[in-house]
Amino acid sequence: MNRKQRKKTLDALAEESQIMDMFDKLPNHCLVCMAPYDKKDLRMVTTWNVVVRSKEEKVNLYCPTCWSTAMKVIKDFKEQNSGQNKS
């Protein structure tokens, strides 16, 4: 393995380690509605949304209901905004 390959491997490992450290900051409830989150419940793990803000070292957790509501608000805002720009 040459120097470039080792550097690339070490960088990937460092990034993976940083991501794994963020799992400790995963909250146990939805950020918006405070619904409880069980890290051992496979259904919750696969349906809830996690947003990681690396620069702030913050992890936000959203239940499916709050996430879909937020996505709808964003979609509606974009549609209204694009309609105003065309006028």
ZIGI-V473148 format. One record per pair of residues at least 12 apart in sequence whose ideal C-beta (glycine too) atoms are under 10 Angstrom apart, sorted by the first residue. I is the first residue (numbers start at 1). GAP is how many residues later the second one is. If there is no record, write none. Layout:
i=I gap=GAP
i=I gap=GAP
This chain:
i=15 gap=39
i=18 gap=34
i=18 gap=36
i=18 gap=39
i=19 gap=33
i=19 gap=35
i=21 gap=36
i=22 gap=28
i=22 gap=30
i=22 gap=31
i=22 gap=32
i=22 gap=35
i=22 gap=36
i=22 gap=37
i=23 gap=16
i=23 gap=27
i=23 gap=29
i=23 gap=36
i=24 gap=35
i=25 gap=27
i=25 gap=32
i=25 gap=33
i=25 gap=34
i=25 gap=35
i=25 gap=36
i=26 gap=13
i=26 gap=22
i=26 gap=24
i=26 gap=26
i=26 gap=33
i=26 gap=34
i=26 gap=35
i=27 gap=23
i=27 gap=31
i=27 gap=32
i=27 gap=33
i=27 gap=34
i=28 gap=33
i=29 gap=32
i=29 gap=34
i=30 gap=18
i=30 gap=19
i=30 gap=30
i=30 gap=31
i=30 gap=32
i=30 gap=33
i=30 gap=34
i=30 gap=35
i=30 gap=36
i=30 gap=37
i=31 gap=18
i=31 gap=20
i=31 gap=28
i=31 gap=29
i=31 gap=30
i=31 gap=31
i=31 gap=32
i=31 gap=35
i=32 gap=28
i=32 gap=29
i=32 gap=30
i=32 gap=31
i=32 gap=33
i=32 gap=34
i=32 gap=35
i=32 gap=37
i=32 gap=38
i=33 gap=29
i=33 gap=30
i=33 gap=32
i=33 gap=33
i=33 gap=36
i=34 gap=29
i=34 gap=32
i=35 gap=13
i=35 gap=26
i=35 gap=27
i=35 gap=28
i=35 gap=29
i=35 gap=30
i=35 gap=31
i=36 gap=27
i=37 gap=13
i=37 gap=24
i=37 gap=25
i=37 gap=26
i=43 gap=21
i=44 gap=17
i=44 gap=19
i=44 gap=20
i=47 gap=16
i=47 gap=17
i=47 gap=20
i=48 gap=13
i=48 gap=14
i=48 gap=15
i=48 gap=16
i=48 gap=18
i=48 gap=19
i=49 gap=12
i=49 gap=13
i=49 gap=14
i=49 gap=15
i=49 gap=17
i=49 gap=18
i=49 gap=19
i=49 gap=21
i=49 gap=22
i=50 gap=12
i=51 gap=16
